[in-house]
Amino acid sequence: MKLAFILDQLDSIKTAKDSSYAMMREAFARNHEIDVLYQHDLALLDNTVTGFCRSLTLTDTPLQDGHWYRTGDILPSALNHFDAVLMRKDPPFDLEYVYSTYLLELAETQGAFVINSPRAIRDHNEKLAIAQFPKWIAPTLVTSQAHLIREFLAQHRDIILKPLDGMGGASVFRVHSADHNISVILETLTHYGTRTIMAQRFIPEIAQGDKRILLIGGKAVPYALARIPKPGESRGNLAAGGTGKAQPLSPRDQAIAKSLGPELAQRGLMLVGLDVIGDYLTEINVTSPTGMQEITQQTGFNVVGMMLDAIESGVRGKH
């Protein structure tokens, strides 16, 4: 296969834990051709969605300059010339990201196979998408109105507040009913009532970890990565100092994955990261879910192998 990866800058990738790197390494081991490009390399050129791409070769040992790769010259290539295009640009999900999804959606109409589906990425806000599956979520409020949030806090007494466009646990607040800072927190998060945020009842099981469950082609990886908060912290995100511990899926985890997996795959989301705290679904990550390397290192289960199998199967299904 000939694969194109849309990535952040190669030199910014942390190879010890990055899932995109692991996927490229597995693809390279299977003798697939790999090209890489960046978000700004996408263009509509002569009515064809084109990427200004670099061929990529992965090295077994670091080169003299410390790089783990070699790249070829930058050359234009229509995206429909690749067997699959993997959109692996990290958030933020800003307007430039939205414009990229428009171009990638147009590329699909021209015959490109894009993973994940650009429309599905655009349609599934990683915080708000859980509202489509109310059976599995904790009490949740989405609003920009401070008085509604105060009423929610009075009802549940211990809540989490977070922006709808955050990542890595950024700007996530835990608020108690007796918190004297509630006014300034609401002013900050809602920008004085002009920005919509999410409030959720606090889930005490966060102490046992914020579980990342990976869905690949609608099926769950049999192990979750429980991201356990550091002492005194209510966020398990690895970016916020959490510790990742791989563990088998619980019966509840399996039920959530079985319920959501086929539906999300049908929508064009081949790779999804569900976040589950205790018994509750808290996020549906669709942009560039991670956790593959940590699960494989701790359990021996070849997550990227499962992912490449799904890509290969998807490509065969397109032909």
Backbone bond lengths (Angstrom), bond angles and torsions (degrees), N, CA, C in turn:
res aa  C-N    CA-C-N  psi(-1)  N-CA   C-N-CA  omega(-1)  CA-C   N-CA-C  phi
1 M - - - 1.456 - - 1.525 109.81 -
2 K 1.303 113.57 156.27 1.463 120.81 173.59 1.527 106.98 -113.98
3 L 1.334 116.42 116.21 1.457 122.66 -173.23 1.518 110.58 -115.05
4 A 1.332 115.51 142.84 1.463 121.19 173.48 1.515 108.32 -117.91
5 F 1.325 116.46 128.93 1.462 122.75 177.40 1.528 108.88 -109.50
6 I 1.330 116.30 123.28 1.461 121.50 172.31 1.521 106.72 -94.29
7 L 1.334 116.35 115.93 1.462 121.63 -167.10 1.519 111.80 -130.64
8 D 1.320 114.56 171.92 1.454 120.26 160.64 1.532 107.80 -75.50
9 Q 1.322 116.54 173.62 1.453 120.29 -177.96 1.527 110.69 -53.56
10 L 1.314 116.42 134.39 1.470 120.55 -176.59 1.527 111.72 -56.36
11 D 1.326 117.22 -38.56 1.462 119.58 -176.99 1.517 112.97 -70.43
12 S 1.346 117.22 -13.25 1.468 120.30 178.75 1.523 112.36 -89.07
13 I 1.327 117.24 -8.03 1.464 121.06 -175.96 1.524 110.35 -76.35
14 K 1.326 115.77 129.67 1.467 121.75 176.17 1.524 107.53 -91.69
15 T 1.320 116.12 99.18 1.460 120.89 -169.28 1.524 112.95 -64.49
16 A 1.331 118.57 -22.53 1.468 120.72 -177.41 1.515 112.36 -69.58
17 K 1.343 117.29 -21.08 1.461 118.53 -176.22 1.521 114.60 -138.42
18 D 1.318 117.97 -5.29 1.459 120.11 -173.45 1.529 111.65 -74.85
19 S 1.330 116.34 129.46 1.465 120.64 -177.70 1.526 111.78 -73.28
20 S 1.336 117.93 -34.39 1.467 119.77 177.81 1.524 110.31 -63.06
21 Y 1.329 116.16 -42.60 1.463 119.98 177.00 1.524 110.48 -59.90
22 A 1.336 116.73 -44.07 1.465 120.26 -179.74 1.530 110.89 -62.35
23 M 1.329 116.94 -39.87 1.463 119.84 178.18 1.529 110.94 -65.35
24 M 1.325 116.77 -41.62 1.464 119.55 178.59 1.523 110.77 -65.14
25 R 1.315 116.56 -39.70 1.466 120.31 178.55 1.533 110.54 -62.25
26 E 1.330 117.50 -43.13 1.463 121.23 178.51 1.523 110.83 -66.08
27 A 1.332 117.27 -41.64 1.460 120.71 178.75 1.523 110.78 -63.31
28 F 1.332 116.12 -40.99 1.456 121.04 179.55 1.531 110.20 -64.45
29 A 1.347 116.39 -39.65 1.463 120.38 178.81 1.531 111.46 -65.29
30 R 1.330 116.65 -25.83 1.465 120.80 178.44 1.526 112.13 -91.08
31 N 1.333 115.87 10.32 1.465 122.35 176.71 1.522 113.54 66.86
32 H 1.326 117.08 26.70 1.457 120.22 172.13 1.524 109.27 -82.22
33 E 1.310 116.64 150.09 1.460 121.65 175.49 1.529 108.82 -84.30
34 I 1.338 115.99 138.78 1.459 121.34 -176.81 1.524 109.25 -124.60
35 D 1.320 115.18 129.36 1.456 121.82 167.74 1.522 107.68 -117.47
36 V 1.322 116.60 149.98 1.466 120.87 176.25 1.519 108.88 -125.22
37 L 1.314 114.61 149.83 1.455 121.67 174.11 1.516 108.51 -150.62
38 Y 1.313 114.32 162.92 1.454 120.81 179.65 1.526 109.41 -107.17
39 Q 1.314 115.08 166.82 1.463 119.42 -175.56 1.534 111.46 -55.50
40 H 1.338 117.00 -40.11 1.463 119.56 -177.76 1.528 111.98 -74.45
41 D 1.324 118.12 -4.89 1.464 121.24 178.46 1.528 112.35 -86.04
42 L 1.338 117.40 -4.92 1.462 120.51 177.17 1.525 109.61 -80.13
43 A 1.326 116.21 139.42 1.464 120.14 -179.83 1.521 109.31 -153.80
44 L 1.323 115.25 152.32 1.460 121.72 167.99 1.518 106.24 -98.17
45 L 1.308 116.35 110.08 1.459 122.67 -171.79 1.520 108.71 -126.97
46 D 1.325 116.62 118.02 1.465 121.46 -177.49 1.527 110.82 53.20
47 N 1.337 114.60 44.43 1.476 122.79 177.13 1.526 113.85 66.73
48 T 1.324 117.47 14.13 1.461 121.77 178.98 1.524 109.29 -123.65
49 V 1.343 116.29 132.15 1.464 119.37 177.03 1.528 108.18 -72.70
50 T 1.308 114.40 120.52 1.462 122.59 -169.99 1.519 109.38 -124.62
51 G 1.313 115.23 146.60 1.455 120.74 172.90 1.518 109.88 -117.45
52 F 1.307 116.04 137.05 1.462 120.43 173.56 1.526 106.82 -90.14
53 C 1.318 114.99 99.53 1.470 122.58 -162.58 1.518 112.10 -109.51
54 R 1.340 113.55 157.76 1.459 121.89 174.25 1.524 107.82 -122.66
55 S 1.311 117.70 129.60 1.461 118.82 172.31 1.520 108.52 -66.40
56 L 1.322 116.25 145.87 1.463 121.25 -175.30 1.517 110.01 -123.61
57 T 1.322 114.96 131.67 1.464 121.99 171.28 1.514 107.91 -121.97
58 L 1.323 116.81 129.33 1.463 120.67 179.73 1.517 109.47 -93.83
59 T 1.319 116.35 138.92 1.461 121.40 -178.83 1.524 109.68 -98.57
60 D 1.326 115.89 151.27 1.463 120.76 177.88 1.523 111.73 -77.04
61 T 1.310 116.14 -29.26 1.471 121.32 177.94 1.526 107.71 -131.52
62 P 1.333 117.50 150.93 1.469 119.65 -179.46 1.522 111.61 -58.74
63 L 1.307 116.34 142.29 1.459 121.69 176.10 1.522 109.84 -74.79
64 Q 1.328 116.26 175.71 1.464 119.96 -178.00 1.523 111.66 -60.03
65 D 1.330 117.00 -31.40 1.458 119.50 179.70 1.529 112.25 -85.83
66 G 1.335 116.25 5.16 1.455 120.53 177.87 1.514 114.42 88.33
67 H 1.308 117.38 -7.23 1.456 120.54 -178.64 1.527 111.41 -73.61
68 W 1.344 115.50 149.22 1.455 121.89 178.90 1.525 110.96 -102.79
69 Y 1.326 115.41 14.49 1.460 119.72 -174.15 1.531 110.08 -150.65
70 R 1.315 114.26 162.63 1.459 121.90 166.18 1.520 107.23 -124.69
71 T 1.310 116.58 142.94 1.459 120.01 177.11 1.516 109.79 -122.27
72 G 1.334 114.58 149.92 1.452 120.62 176.26 1.519 111.25 -88.30
73 D 1.309 115.89 -171.51 1.458 121.02 178.72 1.526 110.32 -67.25
74 I 1.323 115.60 155.61 1.458 121.11 176.72 1.519 108.61 -79.40
75 L 1.331 114.87 120.38 1.460 120.55 -177.26 1.522 110.00 -133.26
76 P 1.335 117.62 141.63 1.467 119.57 178.09 1.529 110.79 -75.02
77 S 1.323 115.37 139.30 1.466 120.50 177.41 1.517 108.49 -147.06
78 A 1.322 116.53 131.01 1.461 120.14 174.60 1.523 108.62 -61.97
79 L 1.332 116.96 136.37 1.464 119.10 -176.80 1.520 111.99 -64.84
80 N 1.322 117.52 -25.38 1.464 118.90 179.10 1.527 112.65 -75.74
81 H 1.330 117.52 0.59 1.464 120.60 174.13 1.529 111.83 -84.84
82 F 1.330 116.31 -12.35 1.466 120.68 178.26 1.528 109.60 -91.19
83 D 1.334 115.61 152.07 1.466 119.42 174.54 1.529 110.62 -70.38
84 A 1.332 116.97 -34.64 1.467 121.03 177.35 1.517 108.80 -154.08
85 V 1.333 115.22 146.34 1.453 123.22 175.86 1.521 107.33 -118.83
86 L 1.323 116.79 121.40 1.469 120.76 -177.92 1.513 109.54 -104.06
87 M 1.337 115.89 116.10 1.462 121.50 177.42 1.520 108.35 -84.79
88 R 1.331 116.50 103.06 1.462 121.97 -175.01 1.519 111.83 -123.50
89 K 1.330 116.87 23.19 1.462 120.93 175.21 1.515 109.02 -69.17
90 D 1.327 116.64 128.57 1.458 121.03 178.22 1.521 110.87 -69.09
91 P 1.349 116.82 155.42 1.458 118.95 169.67 1.532 109.48 -57.65
92 P 1.332 120.29 164.01 1.469 125.19 22.67 1.524 113.21 -78.82
93 F 1.316 113.33 148.60 1.449 122.11 176.65 1.533 107.41 -87.34
94 D 1.329 115.27 80.07 1.459 120.90 -175.56 1.522 109.69 -104.12
95 L 1.330 116.82 -171.77 1.461 119.49 -177.41 1.524 111.80 -62.75
96 E 1.326 118.33 -35.99 1.464 119.74 177.87 1.524 110.40 -62.02
97 Y 1.340 116.27 -38.02 1.465 119.80 177.04 1.528 109.34 -64.32
98 V 1.331 117.39 -43.06 1.462 120.96 178.88 1.523 110.19 -60.38
99 Y 1.332 117.31 -44.47 1.463 119.80 178.73 1.529 110.61 -59.81
100 S 1.321 116.25 -37.75 1.467 119.83 177.87 1.526 111.07 -62.55
101 T 1.341 116.39 -39.93 1.473 118.20 178.63 1.515 111.32 -65.65
102 Y 1.331 117.72 -33.40 1.469 119.51 176.27 1.528 110.67 -63.16
103 L 1.341 115.80 -45.81 1.466 119.38 179.25 1.527 111.40 -64.22
104 L 1.335 115.97 -41.52 1.464 119.10 -179.50 1.534 111.31 -68.35
105 E 1.320 117.01 -33.53 1.464 119.69 176.64 1.531 110.06 -66.91
106 L 1.318 116.61 -39.41 1.466 119.73 174.95 1.528 110.48 -63.88
107 A 1.337 116.18 -38.79 1.466 120.01 177.57 1.524 110.95 -60.05
108 E 1.332 117.03 -36.37 1.465 120.21 177.29 1.520 111.23 -60.62
109 T 1.329 116.65 -41.25 1.477 118.89 179.01 1.520 111.50 -65.89
110 Q 1.336 116.63 -19.58 1.460 121.69 178.19 1.527 112.41 -93.98
111 G 1.350 115.66 6.02 1.458 120.25 174.63 1.505 116.52 106.47
112 A 1.341 118.41 1.33 1.468 119.83 179.64 1.526 110.13 -76.40
113 F 1.328 115.70 147.90 1.467 123.40 175.56 1.514 106.60 -106.23
114 V 1.341 116.76 106.36 1.467 122.15 -173.41 1.523 109.44 -108.54
115 I 1.334 115.25 132.24 1.466 123.05 -179.81 1.527 107.64 -124.12
116 N 1.328 117.13 121.72 1.454 130.30 -9.42 1.521 110.28 -75.04
117 S 1.339 115.81 163.06 1.451 120.88 177.03 1.528 110.14 -53.25
118 P 1.333 118.33 126.04 1.472 119.66 -177.43 1.526 112.94 -61.56
119 R 1.322 117.66 -36.83 1.462 118.42 177.50 1.525 110.22 -66.05
120 A 1.321 117.09 -41.25 1.463 120.22 -179.93 1.526 110.96 -64.56
121 I 1.331 117.19 -39.40 1.465 120.02 175.71 1.521 109.57 -59.66
122 R 1.314 115.55 -46.04 1.459 120.42 -177.10 1.528 111.93 -65.96
123 D 1.326 116.29 -34.37 1.465 121.38 -175.46 1.520 113.67 -83.74
124 H 1.340 118.13 -9.37 1.459 120.53 -175.52 1.523 110.32 -118.33
125 N 1.324 115.26 81.72 1.463 118.58 170.78 1.524 108.01 -57.30
126 E 1.314 116.19 131.85 1.462 119.57 -168.40 1.520 113.09 -67.70
127 K 1.306 117.84 -21.17 1.465 121.02 174.37 1.531 110.85 -91.18
128 L 1.333 116.11 -49.72 1.463 121.57 -169.82 1.528 113.43 -76.45
129 A 1.337 117.64 -21.62 1.465 120.14 -176.93 1.525 113.03 -61.62
130 I 1.333 117.12 -23.08 1.469 118.87 179.80 1.526 111.63 -62.50
131 A 1.330 117.28 -24.36 1.468 120.70 -178.48 1.530 111.66 -64.63
132 Q 1.331 117.28 -17.02 1.458 120.73 176.55 1.537 111.76 -75.17
133 F 1.332 115.98 -10.76 1.465 121.06 -177.16 1.530 109.33 -129.36
134 P 1.336 117.78 62.22 1.480 121.31 -171.47 1.515 114.21 -62.06
135 K 1.317 117.41 -21.18 1.462 120.78 -179.93 1.521 112.12 -59.62
136 W 1.323 116.84 -27.86 1.463 120.56 -169.06 1.526 113.55 -107.71
137 I 1.334 119.34 1.64 1.457 119.42 -171.62 1.525 112.13 -109.15
138 A 1.321 115.61 157.24 1.470 122.36 173.34 1.525 108.79 -75.54
139 P 1.346 117.88 165.43 1.464 119.71 176.00 1.523 110.82 -51.15
140 T 1.328 115.74 128.87 1.463 121.99 -170.50 1.528 109.98 -137.96
141 L 1.311 115.81 141.45 1.462 122.97 176.24 1.520 107.83 -129.37
142 V 1.338 116.89 135.78 1.465 122.05 174.44 1.523 107.42 -124.95
143 T 1.320 116.56 119.22 1.458 120.45 -175.18 1.523 109.97 -167.77
144 S 1.334 115.55 165.18 1.464 121.15 168.84 1.518 111.54 -109.04
145 Q 1.342 116.56 0.43 1.461 121.15 -172.83 1.537 111.21 -93.37
146 A 1.320 115.11 119.77 1.462 121.14 -174.79 1.529 111.95 -61.89
147 H 1.320 118.08 -36.88 1.469 118.90 -175.90 1.525 111.01 -67.29
148 L 1.339 117.78 -32.05 1.462 120.48 176.95 1.526 110.79 -69.24
149 I 1.307 115.62 -37.21 1.470 119.37 178.64 1.525 110.00 -68.75
150 R 1.315 116.85 -39.47 1.460 120.06 177.21 1.529 110.99 -62.94
151 E 1.319 117.44 -40.15 1.467 120.51 177.58 1.528 110.54 -65.10
152 F 1.324 116.44 -39.54 1.468 121.65 177.66 1.524 109.90 -63.09
153 L 1.332 116.49 -42.15 1.464 121.50 178.46 1.529 110.52 -65.04
154 A 1.318 117.69 -41.40 1.458 120.65 178.89 1.524 111.42 -62.90
155 Q 1.332 115.78 -33.29 1.464 120.05 -179.51 1.523 111.76 -74.59
156 H 1.342 117.24 -43.40 1.469 120.71 -171.50 1.532 113.33 -103.89
157 R 1.351 117.68 -17.93 1.457 124.34 170.07 1.525 114.85 71.34
158 D 1.311 118.93 -21.88 1.467 122.64 -178.67 1.527 106.47 -147.08
159 I 1.349 116.97 109.05 1.462 119.89 -171.66 1.523 111.04 -134.95
160 I 1.322 114.30 164.65 1.460 122.85 173.53 1.526 107.84 -111.11
161 L 1.330 116.90 135.07 1.458 122.72 174.89 1.520 108.58 -117.15
162 K 1.343 116.74 136.18 1.455 118.64 179.99 1.524 110.66 -153.36
163 P 1.337 116.28 148.58 1.464 120.06 175.76 1.526 110.10 -71.23
164 L 1.320 116.65 159.22 1.465 120.63 -179.16 1.520 112.59 -83.63
165 D 1.333 117.34 -8.34 1.461 119.93 -176.99 1.523 112.55 -119.15
166 G 1.333 116.96 18.04 1.462 119.76 -177.74 1.516 112.25 -85.78
167 M 1.330 114.99 168.94 1.464 121.20 176.04 1.517 108.25 -150.48
168 G 1.339 115.19 155.94 1.460 119.72 175.35 1.510 114.69 64.96
169 G 1.348 117.08 19.95 1.453 120.02 179.84 1.514 114.47 82.25
170 A 1.345 117.29 8.01 1.463 119.98 -178.24 1.525 110.97 -66.98
171 S 1.325 115.97 137.63 1.470 124.44 175.40 1.521 113.06 59.50
172 V 1.334 117.42 30.04 1.462 122.00 175.13 1.524 108.26 -95.07
173 F 1.327 116.21 126.79 1.465 121.63 -177.57 1.524 109.71 -119.09
174 R 1.341 115.14 138.93 1.460 121.01 167.60 1.523 107.07 -101.63
175 V 1.331 116.33 128.60 1.461 121.23 -174.22 1.519 109.70 -127.25
176 H 1.330 116.99 130.62 1.465 123.31 174.88 1.525 109.53 -99.20
177 S 1.306 115.78 159.94 1.468 120.38 -177.32 1.522 112.18 -61.57
178 A 1.337 117.58 -25.99 1.468 120.39 -179.28 1.530 113.02 -96.06
179 D 1.325 116.71 9.93 1.464 120.79 -176.73 1.532 109.90 -68.93
180 H 1.323 116.53 124.66 1.459 121.08 -178.97 1.534 112.01 -81.44
181 N 1.335 116.78 -7.00 1.458 119.83 -177.93 1.528 112.87 -98.37
182 I 1.336 117.64 8.61 1.449 119.79 -173.68 1.529 112.39 -58.05
183 S 1.318 117.80 -39.26 1.473 119.90 -177.41 1.517 111.36 -62.74
184 V 1.324 117.17 -48.16 1.467 119.52 -177.58 1.524 110.77 -70.02
185 I 1.334 117.59 -33.28 1.465 119.85 176.70 1.528 110.28 -63.44
186 L 1.337 116.39 -45.51 1.463 119.77 179.37 1.525 111.54 -65.67
187 E 1.324 116.82 -40.70 1.461 119.74 177.57 1.527 110.92 -61.08
188 T 1.341 115.83 -40.77 1.464 120.52 -178.23 1.525 111.56 -68.99
189 L 1.331 116.13 -48.72 1.461 119.27 -174.90 1.528 112.68 -72.13
190 T 1.320 117.04 -38.65 1.473 119.88 -177.20 1.521 112.56 -93.14
191 H 1.330 117.42 -0.13 1.470 120.69 -175.93 1.532 110.09 50.77
192 Y 1.334 114.03 53.02 1.467 121.99 179.24 1.532 111.77 58.36
193 G 1.328 114.96 44.94 1.450 120.01 173.64 1.512 115.70 83.09
194 T 1.326 117.85 13.40 1.470 120.57 -178.39 1.531 113.37 -108.07
195 R 1.315 117.20 -2.44 1.477 120.05 -178.89 1.523 109.50 -130.42
196 T 1.318 116.17 131.75 1.460 122.61 -178.40 1.522 110.12 -78.91
197 I 1.321 116.86 135.61 1.463 122.54 178.58 1.525 109.29 -130.46
198 M 1.329 115.38 175.94 1.460 121.55 178.48 1.524 109.93 -116.93
199 A 1.333 115.09 138.23 1.464 121.96 171.58 1.519 107.81 -119.27
200 Q 1.320 116.45 136.61 1.461 121.61 177.97 1.525 108.74 -134.59
201 R 1.325 115.35 145.87 1.460 118.65 173.02 1.524 109.13 -60.29
202 F 1.312 116.84 135.25 1.462 120.79 179.00 1.523 109.86 -62.42
203 I 1.333 116.12 136.61 1.459 122.18 -179.06 1.531 107.53 -110.06
204 P 1.344 118.99 107.25 1.470 120.84 -174.46 1.524 113.62 -59.41
205 E 1.319 117.40 -24.17 1.474 120.27 -178.23 1.529 113.07 -65.93
206 I 1.338 116.77 -1.94 1.466 118.78 174.16 1.523 110.45 -56.72
207 A 1.328 116.99 -25.82 1.472 120.24 179.26 1.520 111.57 -61.08
208 Q 1.359 116.85 -27.33 1.463 120.93 177.40 1.521 111.97 -91.12
209 G 1.326 116.58 -0.65 1.454 119.16 174.03 1.513 114.37 119.19
210 D 1.319 114.74 146.98 1.466 124.53 170.67 1.523 105.40 -92.43
211 K 1.330 116.93 106.52 1.462 121.55 -169.71 1.523 111.24 -84.21
212 R 1.325 116.62 127.38 1.453 122.28 172.43 1.537 108.05 -97.55
213 I 1.322 115.02 115.39 1.456 122.37 178.37 1.521 107.69 -107.57
214 L 1.312 117.15 119.93 1.458 121.11 -179.55 1.517 110.55 -91.96
215 L 1.333 115.47 129.95 1.462 122.77 172.31 1.517 107.93 -107.28
216 I 1.319 116.82 128.04 1.455 122.39 178.76 1.522 107.94 -125.90
217 G 1.328 115.87 116.09 1.454 119.93 -177.93 1.522 112.49 59.64
218 G 1.332 116.16 31.82 1.461 120.97 178.42 1.511 115.05 87.52
219 K 1.325 118.08 -5.54 1.467 122.21 -178.26 1.523 110.10 -113.44
220 A 1.316 115.96 144.64 1.454 120.93 -176.90 1.523 111.59 -83.65
221 V 1.327 115.58 137.95 1.463 120.81 163.79 1.530 106.45 -62.20
222 P 1.330 119.24 135.65 1.477 120.49 -171.81 1.526 115.05 -70.12
223 Y 1.320 117.45 -4.81 1.468 120.86 178.53 1.527 109.37 -124.57
224 A 1.312 115.93 141.22 1.461 121.98 172.42 1.524 108.73 -100.86
225 L 1.331 115.63 156.94 1.458 120.78 172.72 1.524 107.10 -103.97
226 A 1.340 116.66 104.07 1.461 121.42 178.87 1.521 108.37 -81.87
227 R 1.318 115.32 117.26 1.467 120.66 -178.90 1.525 107.95 -97.64
228 I 1.318 115.18 105.24 1.458 122.39 -169.68 1.532 109.66 -92.99
229 P 1.347 116.79 125.59 1.469 119.11 -177.81 1.517 112.13 -62.84
230 K 1.326 114.95 149.88 1.461 118.71 171.98 1.521 108.71 -72.58
231 P 1.319 118.65 159.65 1.472 121.25 -176.44 1.525 112.24 -53.03
232 G 1.334 115.47 134.78 1.448 120.98 179.09 1.507 115.19 80.94
233 E 1.325 117.59 3.38 1.461 122.70 -176.89 1.513 109.22 -113.12
234 S 1.340 117.53 144.54 1.463 121.56 177.90 1.516 112.65 -107.04
235 R 1.337 117.04 6.81 1.460 121.58 177.27 1.522 109.45 -112.69
236 G 1.330 115.95 130.80 1.449 119.27 179.89 1.511 114.16 -93.29
237 N 1.317 118.41 -6.34 1.456 121.80 -176.21 1.526 111.09 -50.82
238 L 1.326 116.39 136.29 1.458 120.01 178.02 1.520 110.61 -60.51
239 A 1.349 116.43 -34.27 1.462 120.22 178.70 1.525 111.81 -67.05
240 A 1.332 116.78 -19.17 1.468 121.11 178.84 1.516 111.64 -100.09
241 G 1.336 117.11 13.30 1.453 120.94 176.08 1.503 115.28 98.10
242 G 1.337 117.45 7.37 1.453 120.46 178.63 1.528 112.05 -69.56
243 T 1.331 115.55 161.49 1.465 122.21 178.25 1.517 109.26 -111.38
244 G 1.335 117.09 130.08 1.461 121.09 -177.36 1.522 112.26 -88.75
245 K 1.329 116.63 127.94 1.456 122.17 178.15 1.521 109.07 -130.77
246 A 1.321 117.20 116.22 1.464 121.15 179.76 1.522 109.66 -74.87
247 Q 1.335 115.80 140.06 1.464 120.66 -179.47 1.521 109.05 -153.04
248 P 1.349 117.43 152.19 1.464 120.08 178.28 1.522 110.98 -61.00
249 L 1.324 116.00 151.11 1.457 120.30 176.74 1.524 109.85 -65.98
250 S 1.322 115.95 137.33 1.464 120.75 173.91 1.530 108.94 -76.55
251 P 1.338 118.28 165.78 1.474 119.72 175.53 1.527 112.40 -55.25
252 R 1.339 117.57 -39.09 1.468 120.43 177.94 1.529 110.81 -66.36
253 D 1.347 117.14 -42.80 1.461 120.67 176.37 1.522 110.28 -56.39
254 Q 1.330 115.73 -45.83 1.459 120.62 -178.72 1.519 111.28 -63.16
255 A 1.326 116.68 -38.16 1.466 120.04 -179.83 1.525 110.82 -66.67
256 I 1.331 116.79 -42.06 1.465 120.13 177.81 1.527 110.22 -62.72
257 A 1.327 116.36 -46.97 1.465 120.68 -178.95 1.523 111.27 -62.75
258 K 1.321 117.27 -41.58 1.463 120.83 -179.79 1.516 111.42 -66.84
259 S 1.338 117.02 -33.57 1.453 121.54 179.47 1.527 111.79 -72.08
260 L 1.332 116.86 -43.87 1.462 120.31 -174.18 1.518 113.60 -89.55
261 G 1.344 117.39 -31.82 1.454 120.93 -169.94 1.516 114.88 -53.57
262 P 1.330 119.53 -58.41 1.467 120.11 -177.64 1.528 113.05 -60.83
263 E 1.328 116.97 -37.57 1.468 120.52 -179.19 1.525 110.72 -65.73
264 L 1.333 117.00 -45.56 1.458 120.21 -179.20 1.524 111.04 -67.49
265 A 1.326 117.49 -37.67 1.460 120.35 177.48 1.522 110.74 -64.00
266 Q 1.320 116.95 -39.91 1.461 120.83 179.24 1.528 110.84 -63.24
267 R 1.316 116.64 -28.96 1.470 120.74 178.68 1.525 112.41 -79.86
268 G 1.314 118.05 -1.72 1.454 121.35 178.53 1.508 115.08 98.39
269 L 1.328 116.64 14.38 1.463 121.46 179.84 1.530 108.74 -101.15
270 M 1.339 116.03 90.92 1.464 120.63 -178.14 1.517 111.71 -71.08
271 L 1.338 116.89 -36.63 1.460 121.21 -178.13 1.519 108.94 -122.92
272 V 1.330 116.28 120.85 1.462 122.55 -177.37 1.530 108.26 -135.02
273 G 1.325 115.39 141.91 1.455 120.50 172.94 1.515 109.56 -113.54
274 L 1.327 116.92 107.75 1.458 120.93 175.69 1.520 108.51 -84.09
275 D 1.327 116.46 135.73 1.457 120.76 172.37 1.523 108.22 -104.64
276 V 1.331 116.03 125.96 1.460 122.18 -177.15 1.519 108.57 -130.39
277 I 1.326 116.23 128.06 1.470 122.00 173.86 1.524 107.10 -114.92
278 G 1.333 116.54 122.04 1.461 119.63 -175.33 1.512 109.50 59.54
279 D 1.337 116.69 -118.75 1.460 121.80 -179.52 1.524 112.98 -102.57
280 Y 1.347 117.55 9.79 1.457 119.65 -168.13 1.530 113.20 -119.76
281 L 1.316 115.01 133.99 1.459 122.70 172.68 1.523 108.72 -73.84
282 T 1.346 117.23 127.62 1.467 120.05 -177.13 1.528 113.37 -116.97
283 E 1.336 118.38 -26.25 1.468 120.97 178.38 1.521 109.22 -152.00
284 I 1.348 115.30 156.62 1.460 122.65 173.32 1.525 106.53 -126.34
285 N 1.325 117.12 103.33 1.459 122.24 -174.47 1.521 110.59 -91.96
286 V 1.337 115.80 123.62 1.470 120.31 -173.29 1.523 113.26 -126.70
287 T 1.334 118.65 -9.36 1.461 119.05 -175.85 1.530 111.15 -78.03
288 S 1.317 117.82 -65.84 1.474 119.77 178.44 1.522 109.12 -146.12
289 P 1.346 117.13 69.54 1.468 120.04 -177.33 1.526 112.19 -57.46
290 T 1.330 115.44 144.44 1.460 121.40 -178.56 1.526 109.78 -122.93
291 G 1.325 115.23 -174.81 1.461 121.66 178.78 1.513 113.62 110.08
292 M 1.324 117.41 -4.67 1.468 120.27 -175.57 1.521 112.36 -62.54
293 Q 1.325 116.42 -48.82 1.463 118.98 -174.38 1.528 111.55 -66.12
294 E 1.331 116.78 -41.10 1.458 119.37 -178.57 1.532 111.24 -62.31
295 I 1.333 116.58 -42.31 1.467 120.07 179.48 1.525 110.15 -64.04
296 T 1.322 117.13 -45.12 1.468 120.40 -179.39 1.522 111.42 -64.01
297 Q 1.321 116.86 -43.76 1.471 120.35 -178.23 1.524 111.90 -62.64
298 Q 1.332 117.12 -34.73 1.464 120.24 -175.42 1.522 113.78 -90.71
299 T 1.332 117.89 -21.73 1.467 120.18 -174.65 1.522 114.10 -120.26
300 G 1.335 116.96 -21.20 1.456 119.99 -175.58 1.521 113.54 86.07
301 F 1.333 117.37 -6.21 1.467 119.86 179.11 1.529 109.00 -75.34
302 N 1.333 116.54 127.48 1.469 121.87 -174.46 1.528 110.06 -82.71
303 V 1.330 116.03 87.10 1.468 120.42 -176.55 1.519 111.02 -66.30
304 V 1.336 117.73 -44.26 1.464 119.34 -178.60 1.524 110.80 -68.01
305 G 1.340 116.68 -28.77 1.457 118.84 173.81 1.519 111.43 -62.52
306 M 1.338 116.01 -41.78 1.466 121.22 176.35 1.530 110.08 -62.52
307 M 1.334 116.80 -38.90 1.459 120.84 -179.91 1.520 111.13 -67.54
308 L 1.318 117.78 -45.46 1.472 120.02 179.59 1.520 111.32 -66.45
309 D 1.326 116.74 -35.14 1.470 119.23 174.52 1.525 110.10 -59.39
310 A 1.339 116.85 -41.83 1.454 120.77 -179.05 1.531 111.15 -67.53
311 I 1.325 117.29 -39.51 1.466 120.67 177.81 1.521 109.98 -64.01
312 E 1.326 116.29 -47.29 1.468 119.88 179.67 1.526 111.26 -60.45
313 S 1.321 116.54 -41.04 1.461 120.26 178.14 1.524 110.76 -65.39
314 G 1.344 116.99 -40.21 1.452 120.89 178.43 1.521 111.85 -64.02
315 V 1.335 116.53 -40.12 1.458 120.13 178.84 1.520 110.54 -64.99
316 R 1.335 116.50 -43.71 1.475 119.37 177.84 1.536 110.34 -60.37
317 G 1.343 116.01 -37.25 1.450 119.66 -179.74 1.505 113.47 -68.10
318 K 1.355 116.89 -22.23 1.451 120.56 179.51 1.527 112.39 -81.74
319 H 1.343 115.65 -17.31 1.475 119.69 -176.33 1.520 110.68 -105.44
